[in-house]
């Protein structure tokens, strides 16, 4: 099974100058928790989540329309291509502990998004000799890796009495 078999193609994106209120409206309209961020040529440059918006607004004490996406998103972007095996997407999600990945063409242009939810819905159970492309157990192991806390809260800004400069 390939990424293109389960990815969402009809995704709305934003750019670095888009304000957080506009991104929240995209999420509301599309009933999603992430919006891909694209550059001038349509290339994927980041992802912004509903959590990113909440943390930025809460820690900066500004209205969402006063904060640009570019001030919030991370420099790191993990992505897959439509023709990649679905296991490559699962491995990227597991190793990078992310639930969603942008799907890009060979030149980096956004083609869609694949989420752990998409993969869960495509997973099957082994029955007899037939083995599905993705086992439900494999997806569960990836989801467990994503959800592990791994002690990350011990050094969090909150536990040290600091408020981050950006979310």
Secondary structure by P-SEA (a helix, b strand, c coil): cccccccccccccccccccaaaaaaaaaaacccbbbbbcccccccccccaaaaaaaaaaacccccccccccccccccccccccccaaaaaaaaaaacccbbbbbcccccccccccaaaaaaacccccccccccccaaaaaaaaaaaacccccccccccccccccccc
